[in-house]
Amino acid sequence: MESGAGKHWTEEEVKALLSVWSEKNIRKQLHGTLRNKGIFIYIAKRLQELGVCRDWKQCRAKYKNLKYEYRTVKYAHNSGDVTKTMKFFHDLDAILRYEPVTQLAAEENGRCSATETQLNTSPTTESTQEVIEDEGGFANSTPAALEATQIKKETIEIDDDSISTTSEDRSCTPLAKRMVGTDNHIPLEEAQNHFKVITVNDTGAGKHWSDNEVRALINIWSDEKIQQMLEGATRNKEIFEEIARRLMKRGIDRDWKQCRTKYKNLKYEYRALQKENEHLGNPRRKMRFYDEVDCILRRQPLGPSSWGCESSSLLSVSVGDVTANTGSLSIKRKAWNDEVSPVPLKKSASENTILHFQKLLTERVHTVTEGKKLLLERLCKQEEMQDLNRTQLYADPSAIQQVPAPAPAAIVIAMAPAASDLKLGKKVNEGKTKEVYELPDIPGCVLMQSKDQITAGNAARKDRMEGKAAISNTTTSCVFQLLQEAGIKTAFVRKQSDTAFIAAHCEMIPIEWVCRRIATGSFLKRNPGVKEGYKFYPPKIEMFYKDDANNDPQWSEEQLIEAKFCFAGLTIGQTEVDIMARSTQAIFEILEKSWQPQNCTLVDLKIEFGVNILTKEIVLADVIDNDSWRLWPSGDRSQQKDKQSYRDLKEVTPEALQMVKRNFEWVAERVELLLKTKSQGRVVVLMGSPSDLSHCEKIKKACATFGIPCELRVTSAHKGPDETLRIKAEYEGDGIPTVFVAVAGRSNGLGPVMSGNTAYPVVNCPPLSADWGTQDVWSSLRLPSGLGCPTTLSPEGAAQFAAQIFGLNNHLVWAKLRSNMLNTWISLKQADKKLRECTL
């Protein structure tokens, strides 16, 4: 997709771009330059002279897309497929016909890249050699020159103004040095100097990666299946989206581009230090996490073999890689889709061996890659369908398309065996209603297996209830999924089977946290004089130490702090106690709000926390099922559907157990509805000029975090008031609740005109400039009587304002708002703790 503005290029605009591009001096600069920002600024200026308003980033994006599409069609034509075509093909062919065309591999960010390996020889001299360098990869074509070390090809994300060793617009044009004579090959050290590592800063909001974040990334990267996917994939966006998703489950907010950039930076820093410190010193002294990265990257076997004129033995094949030794030197070579062009000269036995091996390896890698792709699609299909169903928050299909696309299925988890084949490790723990097992195939995770058992009074009463394990597992999975999507940090990973789910391995804190809205049960016994039904505002928080022998005595905060518990290296102090208490209240309120559309009152809730052994963070753990709360339909205790109906039994009979089971099934059926909402809503951003687009895109992005569809429109209340009112009527007419956001600089007439002509909420979000902002803002603040349109200067604030309106009737949006409040509070609390520790 074209970047920047997201506005479709018209046919006239593309023709204008092609006319500028076709100029000889422009083509020459694009083909030969190392830094092309200035060229595209010039192209954008030329387009403006032709009446086309596009910035340099849009021009560059369209330029790359056209080249990629052209080469795809051209390659198809060269392969015999003349049916494939594109618009402007002949115009592009006139411009690009003299550039080499190879099979392309398109990356997810819209770039195109092509790797081309050529073995060119002089028609008169058999000893002529050509050394080809492609983005840091280099190799000689004969055994006499196999003394270069090729490093696995990667693409580095580089800022627009950074210098690259290869122009990104030259389509990987090889830099060749022609060496005459078999003894005149490039020495190893000189050849290695051609590969320069460019280290870039972490991308994405300029946020620095903390040590805990890097450790979590390395832990995910260290999984053998993740490594195989990264090595075998020609397109890895989905893999890094899954890595980002897994980081999010551990409380680390990074997008896939940030993860990919950090992954590449770690690899390149490691390899650069290895090369620089081979004879100079210890690389561990210059790179953090050197040992961890070293363990990952050195796991690949280096098969001992040799290539010489007298030996033609083939090498052992690992996925996509080939490793060979020539004396004490080695060459490692990627063989994805590259095929060596035939050399029209007499070849030695070892040259024939190399060419035959490369062809064989290419075919094998293609088969392996296709097999992985089919396996991934098959394993991910079911979970992707479940994710898609959860994103359908709006009845209008057109609105659904605007909801952010569901994250891809968990790649590592999906590659694990099916539930029946899942390899279980040792039993970590066993409780009254569940068992916990290690998972050797999924490091850092455990399997929570439910039992068909129901208990009361610390197992004083215990019975088997057929089907309870599946009912409890369904309830827990839905509740944790709801909380996790809202932004609460939980140990839940995914539902594995009808009776089990996978969770992050945690060291459990032996405290049961209870949050009460209504006084009932044991609270009345411990607090005589309080009548049943008394309501707590805010909800009342209590904690109980898990000790069956002493009937789980109630503890105070002071007792918990003085116990000085330490789990997974984290000492439980005042900060941790405050975080758990505040999280308990937020979790209760989210679930309370979620049950309200079902006309059910959440009376109280019992939860437990643990410390994630990988991230060292406190997360919601254990289970939340029908044993964990009291639910009163219509607020009527006599209709209770929770485990209290089992506790209240005077005698346990088969008929009584069936009644209890029906209550549990009733809850399990309705808990799935907590993941959906019947409420619709959207945000419509009206901008007075296309120049305000970047400001509006921030509003749209912020709306997406709350799951709210957002549409962008351009209209001016000053220059076209009739069109503004027509657009307003269009959105009023379909009956979908709408919040209008007016984005207009200078004199803002858009917001007041909209506010005076619609009953829907309108909020101003002017894009103020540094020069006139203090004067322009008054047009949004000083309004005529009868108008009520508030003003916020922050794009994110405008989206939050809309979310707060929709959250009144949409529990999913409200849950995200409440979770954001909690996470902000926790981050401040943790920052204060770190500051005090530094001061001390």
N, C-alpha and C positions, 0 to 999 in steps of 0.2 A: 504494500500500500504506500501511496505517497505520504511522505512525512510533512509536517508543517502545514497547518490550516485544514488539512483533510478535504480540501475543495477539489472537486473533479475538474480535470483539464478538458477544456472544450477542444473541438477539432481545430478551430482557428488558433488557439493557444499552442497546440502541439506543432502546427505548421510553422508558426512564428519561431518556436524553439528550434525546429529542424533547419530553418533558414539561417539562423545565427550559427548553429552547430556546423553547418556545411561549409562555412568559410574556412579557407585553408589555414589561416593563422590560428583560428580557434582550435581546429582539429590537431594542429601541431602542438599547441600548448597543452591540450588535454592529454595527449599521448605521451608527452615527455616530462611533464612537471612532477615534482614530488609533493608540492603543496598546492591545492587547487581551489581553496576558498576564494582567493582573489579573482580567479577566472570566472567562477560562478557569480560573484558579485557583479563582475562586468557583464556577464550574460543577462543577469536580471535587469541591469540598467538598460541594456540594449532592448530587452523585451518591453520595458516601460515606454521606451521611445516608440515602440510599435503598438502601444495601447494595451499591453498585457501586464497586469499587476501581480507579480510573483516575486517572492524573496529568493535569496541564493540557495537556501536549503531545499526549497520546493523544486528549484531548477535542477539541482544536483540529484535529488531523488528521482525526478522524472527521467533525467538523462540515464541514470543507472537502470531504471526499470525498462526503458526502451531498449537499451543494449542487451539486457538479459533476455527480454522477450524475443528480440531479433536473433540472438545466438541460439536460443532454443529452437526456433523455427528453422534457422539455417542448418543446424545440426541434423534436424529431422529430414530436411531436404537432402543433405549429403548422405544420409543413411537410407534413402530411398522412399521416404514417406513424404510425398508431395501434397498430401491433403492438408497438412498443418499450415496455417497461414496467420497473418496478423495485419492490422491496419498500418499503413505507412511502411510496409516492408520494403517496397522498391526504393523509397526515399532513404531509408536506413541502409539499404544494400549499397546505394551509391556512395554513402559515407564510409561504411565499415567493411566493404567487400575485400579490402586488402589486408585486413587483420585476421590472424588465425582463428579458426572456430573449433572449439572442443566441446565435449559434453560438459554441461554446467552443473554446479551444485549450488542451489540457492539457499542462503541462510534466511532465518526467520525475520531478521530486521530489515529485509528488503534489498540487501546487497546481492550482487552476483559475483561468483568467483569461478575461475576455471584453472585447473592445473594441467600443464602440458609438458610431457617429457619427450624430448627429442634426442636422437642420436644421429648427428650429422657428421659426415666424413667427406674429406676432399676427394674429388673424382680422380686425382692424379697421385695422391699420397696416402698409402694405407695407414700410416702412423699418425695421421691428423686426428687430434682429440678435441672434444668440445666439453667444457665443464659448464653445467647448467645450474644456476642458482635460482631457486623459487621460494621467496619469502623465508629465507634462512635455511632452506634445504639445498644440498648440493651433493653431486656424486660424479665420478668419472665413469665412462662407459666401458672401459676395458680393465682386465685384472691388474695390469701394470699401474693403473692409476686409482686403485681402490683404497687409497689412504686418506680419504676425506670422511669425516664423521657427519652423518646426516641426522638432524634432530627432527623429531616428529613435528609435522606442519600444524600450526595453530593460527588462528586469526585473533589479533589483539584489538580490543576496543581502544581507540585512540581519539583524543579530543580533536576538534576540528582544526585547531591551530598547531597541532603537534606535527613533528616531522616524522615521516614514515620511511622505512628503508625501501619500500615498494609503493609506487603510486597506486592508490586503491582504484583508480580509473584506468589502469593499464591492463586490466584483466589478466594479471599475473604474467605479463610479458617477461620471459626469462632474460636475466642478465648473463650473457655468455662471454667467456674468455676462450679464445682459440689458442691452443698450445700445439706447436709443431715438434714432432719427435717423441718417441715413447719415453724418453728420460726427462722430458721437460714438463712433467705434471706439476700441479700446484702442491707445495709442501703442506703437510697436515696443519701446522700452526698457522700458516698464512690463510689456508682455506677456512679454518675455524674463525678467523677474524672477520670473514665476510658476513658471519651471522652475528648481528647485534641485537641484544635484548633490550626492548623498550619497556620500561616499567611505568605503568600508568597509575594514577590515583584511583582509589575505589570510586566507582560511579554511583549515581543515585543519590541526589540531595546532598552530596558531599559528606555523607555520614561515615565516620571512621569505624572500622570493624574492631570491636572489642575482643579481648582474648577469649572470652567465653563464646562469642559468636564464631570466631575462627575455629575453636576446638569443636564446636558442634558441626561446622561445615566439614572439617577433616574427618570427623567420626562418620558422617554420612558417606563421604567420598571413600572411606576405607572399606566400605562394604564391597565384597567381591563382585556382586551382581551389578552394582552401580558402576564399578570400574569397567566391567565387560561392556555395559551399555555405552559408556563414554568412549571406549576404544572402538566399538563396532559401529557407532552411529555416524552417518554422514550429515544428519540434521539433528542437533541436540537441544533444540529449544524446549521440547517437552520434558527431557530429562532434567534440565535445570529448573523448569517450572515445578517439577515434583520435588526437587531438592529444596526449593524455596518454600514449597508447601509443608514439607517435613520440618524445616526450620521454624515456620510459623507455629506448628504444633508444639514446638519447644519454646515458644514465646519470643522468637527472633523474627522481626519484620524486615525481610529482604526480598526484592523482586528477583526474577530469574536472570535479568541482565547483571545485577550486582553479584549474584552468585557465580555466574559464568566468568565475569571479570576477575573476581577474587580467586577463583579456581585457576585461571590462566596466570595471574600474577604470581601465585604460589609456585606453579610449575616452572615458570620462566626464571623466577628469582632463584629457585633451587638449582636449575640447570646452569644458570649463569655463574652461581657461586661454585658449583662443582668444577666448571671449566677454569675459573679464575684461581681457585684455591687448590688445584691439583698438585702443584708443587710449592705453593706459597704458604699455606696455613690451614687452619681448621675452619670450615664453613659454618660450623655450629656457632661460632662466636659472632657471626655476622647476620644470621637469619634466625628469627624466632620460628619455632615449630619445625626446625630442620629435621629432627629425628623422626617426627610423625610423617612428614612428606617423604622422607627417605624410605621409610618402611613401605609406603604405598607404591612409590615409583620403582623400587628395586625388586618388587615381587615378581616382575616379568622374567622368565627364564632366559638366560643367555646361552643358547645352544652352542657347544664347542664344535666347530667345523672349519673347514678351510676351502678356499677356492684357488686352484692353480691350474696350470696347463696340463698337469698329469692327473687331475682329479675332477670328477664331475658329480660328486655326491651332493644330493639336495639337502636342504635344511629342514629342520622340524618347523611346523607351522603353528604359530599362535594367531589369534583372531586378528587379521589385518596386518600383522607385523612379521618381518623377517629379520633375523639376526645372524650375522656371519662374522667370522674372525679371519683376518689375514695377518699372520704373524701375531704380534701383540696388539694390533689395531682391530677395531670392529666397525661395521657399518650397519646401521639400522634404518630400514626403509619402509615408508608407508606405501601400500599398494592398493589403494581404494578402487578408483575407477580408471586409474592411469594405465594406458597400454603403451608399450615401447614400440615406436615406429620401426619398421624393418630397416636394417642397414644394408644398402646395396653393395656390400663388399664381402670378400671372403672372411669368414669368422672362425676364430679358434674354437676348440671344443668347449672351453670354459665360457666363451661368449655365447655359444649356443645354449649352454646350460643355464646361463643367467636369463636369457630371453625366454627359454621354455619354462623356467621356474616362475618368472614374473607373470607369464600368461596363465599358468596353472593356478598361481596364487590369486590372481584377479578373479578367475572363475569361482574359486572356492570362497573368497570373501563375499562375492556377490550372492552366492547361495546362502552363506551364513547370515548376511545382513537381511536378505529377504525372509529367511526363516524367523529371525528375531522380530522382524516387523509384524509378521502374521501372528506370532505368539503373543506379542504385546497387545495387538488389536483384540485378539480373542480374550485375553485375560482382563483387559481393561473395559471391555464393552459393558459388562453388567454394572460396574461401579459408575461409569460415566453416565449411564442411563439413570441411575439413582440420583447422581448429582444434578442432572438436567431436570428431573422432576422437582427437586428441591428449589431450583432457581425459578420455577414458574410461579412467581408471586402475583402475577397479574393476569386477569382473564383475557385481556386483549392480546392476541398473538403478536401484533406489531410492537406492543410494549415489552413483551417478553424478550424480543430480540435485542432490546437495549440493555437488559440486565447483563452484567459482566458474565462472560462465558464461564462455565464450571471448570474448576481446575482438573487437569488430567488425573487418571487413576494413579494410585501410589505405585511407582514402578518397582521398587524393591519388594514391597509387599505383594504386588501382583505376580512377580516372578517367583515368589515362594510357592511351595507345593500347595495343592488344594487342601481343604480342611481335613479330608480323610487321610491325606498323605503327609500332613504337617508333622515334622519331626519335633517331638517334645523332649526337652532336657529334664534336669532334675526338678523335683517339686520344691518350689521356693517356700510356699506357705499353704496352709489349709485352714479355712474357717468353717463356721457352721453351715454356710450356704454356698461356698465356692472353694475352688482350688486354684493355685497359681503355679504355673510351670514356666521354666526358662525356654527360650526359643533359639537354639543354636544357629538356625538359618537366618535369623533376624536379630543381630546384635543390639543390645540395649532395649529389647522388648520382651514382654512376657505374655502368656496366654492366660486369660481369666476365664475359668471354666465354672459355670453355675451348676448347682445341684438341684435335684427334685426334692428339696427338703425345706420345710417351714418350721420355724422355732419361735418361742416366746419365753420371756422371763429368763434370759441367759441360758437358753436350752433346757429350762426346767420342763417345758412342754416341747415336744419334738415329734413331727409327723412327716411322712412321705406324701407329697402331693404331685401326682403324675402331671408332667407338662410345666411345672413351675420354673424349671431351668430355662426353657425357651421363652416363657412369658417375662421372666426377670431380665433375661438378656436383651429382649426387644425393648423393654422399658428403659434400661440403662443406656443402650446404644442411642436411642432417640433423644434422651435427655442430654447426654454428653455431646451429641452432634449439635443440638440446639445451642448449648452453651459455647461450644467451640466456634461455631459460625458467628456467634455474637461477639467473640473476642476474648472469652474467658480461657485462661490457660488450664488445660486438662491433660491427664495422662492418656486419654482415649486416642487410639490410632484408627481402628476400623473394626467393624463387625466381621468376625471370621466365619462363624457358623451359627446355626439356630440357637446354640447353647453356650457360645463362647465369643469373646472379643479380644483383640490384641491391644495392649496398652504399653506405654513407656514404663520401663522398670524403675520403680521408685522405692526409696526407703520410707516406710510409713511412719508418720508422727502419731503416737498412741493417744490421740485426743479425738473424741467425737464432739463436733461443733453442732449445736442445736440453735435454730432460729425459729422464734414463735411469733405469730401474729395474734393468735387467740389462746387464752389460758385454758388448758385442759390436761388430762392425763396426770403424769407424775408431778407436774408443776403445782397442781392443786394440793397434793399431799405434802409437798415441801413448803408450801406457802399457805397455811390455813388462814381462812378469812377471805381469800380471793375467790370470787364466784366464777364458775365455768362460763366462758363466753367473753370474759374481760379482754379487750383489745389493746395491743401494745403499739404505740406510735412514738418513735420508730419501732421496728420489730425488736424483740428482746433476744439477746445473744447469751447463750450459756455454753459451758464446756464441761466435758466429763472424761475423766481418765479411764482408759480401757483396762479394766481389771475385773475379770469375771468373778474371781474369788471374793472380791469386796463389792460386787454389784455395781461396778462402774461409778465410783464416787465423783461427785461434782467438785471441780477445781476452780480456783480463781486465777486471774492473770498472773498474780504474784507467784503462786505455786508453780505455774508453768515456766515462768522466767527463771525462778530459782532452781528448777530441776536441771537447767543447763544441758538440755538434750542436744546431741549432735548427730545429724544424719547426713550421710553422703558428703561429709566435710563441712556442712552448714550448721553453725551453732544457733539454736533457737533462743533469740533474745527479744527485747522489747519491739524492735522493728518487725520481726517475723510474726510475733503474736498480733501486732496491729494489722499486718497485712492479711492474716488469716481471718481475723474478726471482721475487717472491712469487706473481704471477699465473700464471707458467709452471708452477710446482709445483702450484698449485690446479687449473689446467686439466688437467694430466696426471692428477692423482688422480681428478678427476671422470670423465674418459674411461676410466681404468683400472677404476674401480668399475663403470662402465656396461657394459664389455665382459665382466665376470666372469659375468653370467648366461648369456652366449653361450658360456661355457667357452673364452674367448680371453684370452690374456695380452698386454697392451699392453707391449711391451718398451721402446720409446723414442718420442719425439715431437719434431717440429720445428715451430715456430710463428714468426710475425712479428707485430710491433706497428706501429701507425701513430698519428698524431695527427689526430683529427677536425678538419677545417678550420673547422667551425662551433662546436663546443663546446670546442675546444682541450684535449680530454682524450685520454689514451692509451687505445686500445682494441685488442682483438684483431682483426687484419685479415688480408689476403691470403686464403689458402685452407687448409683441412685436408682433404686427400683421401688416397688410398692411397699417394701419393708422400711423405706427411708422417710416416709412422710405420712401425714394425715390429709385425706381428701374428702371434703364434704360437698356433694352435688347440691347446688342451690343454697349452700350454706347451712344445710340441715344435717345435724349429727346423726340422726336416725338413718340416713341414707349412706353412711360412710362406706367407702369402697377400698380402704387400705387394710393393712395387716391388723388393725385394731379389731376388725370383725372376727379374726381368729383368736385374738387375745380374750375377747369377751365371751367366747364359747364356754358354757358350763360343762359340756361334754362333747368330746370330739367323736363324731360319728361319720360314716361315709357320706351321708346326706349333708351334714354340716360342712365337710370338706369340699363337697361339690359347690355349695353356696359360696364358700371362700374363693374357690377357683374361678367361679363366674365373676366375682368382684375383680379379681386380678386380671382376668381377660378383658373386662370392661375398660380397665385403666390402660392395658396394653394397646387396645384398639384406638383409644382416644389420644394416647400420647403421641402417636404418629401424626395426628392432626396439628400438634404443636409446631411442626416444621413447615406448616403452610399458613396462609392467611387469605381471607376473602377480600380484604381491603385492597383497593387499587390506589394509585397515586402517581403523579409525575411532576417534574419540574420543567418549565419552559423558560429558557433564557432568551431574552430579546436584547439584541445588541444594536446600537445605533449605527455602527460602521464595521466593516470587515476588519479594520485595524484593531478592534477590541477582541479579536478571536482568541488570542493566547490567554487573556483574562477569563474568557468564558469557558475555555477548555479546562481551566483549574476548577471551576464550579462543577462542571460535568464529571470530572474525575472524583471530586469529593462526594458527589451524589452517589457515584457507583459504590463507594465504600459503605454506604448505608443501604445498598440494594434498591435505590430509587432510579427509575428511568429518567433520562434528561434529554431534551431536544434543544437545539440551537437554531435561532431564527435571526434574520437581519431585517430591521425595519426602523424607520425614523419618524418619530411623532411630529417633528418639525417639518420635514420635507415630504412626508407622505402619511398624514394622519388617517386618511381613509383606509390605506392598506394596513396600518397598525390596528385599527378597530376591526378590520376584516379577519386578521389573524387571531385577534382576541375572541371573536365570535366562533371561529373554527374550533378552538379548544373548549369553549363553553358548551358547544353543541353536542359533544359526544358523551357527556355525563361523567367523565373521569375526573376525580378531584385533582386540581392543578394549583401549583404555586408558581406565580410569574416572578422572574428575577429580571429587573431592568438594568442593563449595563450601558450607560451612556456617559461619555466625558463631556467636557465643556459645560454647556447649558443642558441640564438633564430635564427634558420635557417628557421623556418616555415613561418614567415611573409615575409621575403625577397624572399623566393622561390615562394610563392604564388603571391606576387606583380610582380615578374619578368615574370610570366607565365599566367597572366589573366588581362583582361581589366576592370574587376570588382574592386570596391574599396576594399582595404585591410587595416585594422588597427591593430597595435600591442597592446596587453594588457598583458604584462608579469607579472606573479605572483612572484614578487621579494621577496627574503628572506632577513632577517636581516643581515645574515653573509656575503653574496656575492652580495647583491643587487646592490651596487654601481659599481661593476665590470660587473655584468651580463647585466645591462641595456644598456651598450654600443653596444651590439650585436643587439639591436633594434633601436638604434639611429644612429649609424655609418653604413650607407648602401652604396653599390656600386652605381655608376652613373646609371641613367636610371630607378631607382626604386623610387616609391612615396608611401611609406606606413608610415603614421604618427603613433606616439606612445602615448598612454594614460595609466597611471598606475591605474586609477580608473575603476572598472567594470561598474559602473553606467555611467561613462564618455564615455566608448566605446559604450554603448547602446544609449546614447544621440547623439553621433556622427553619428551612423547609422540612428537614427530618423531624424536628420537634413537633411540627404541625401534624405530619403524617403519623408520628409515633403515638398520637392520642388514640388512634383507631387501628394501628398496625403493631402488634406486639413484637414482630421481628425487627422492625426499625427501632422501636423503643429499646429492645434488648441491646442493639448495637450502641445506642446512645448511652445506656447505663454502663455498658462494658467500657466504653471510652472514658467515662468519668472515673471508673475504678482504676483502669490502667494508668491514667494520668496521675491519680493520687499515689499509686504504688511507685511510679517512676520518681516522683518527688521525694517520697519516703526513702527510697533506696539511695537517691542522690545525696540526701541529707546524711544518711548513715556513712556513705563513703567520705563525705567531707569531714565528718567528725572523726572518722578513723585516721584520715590524713593529718588532721590538726593534732590529734593525740600522739 
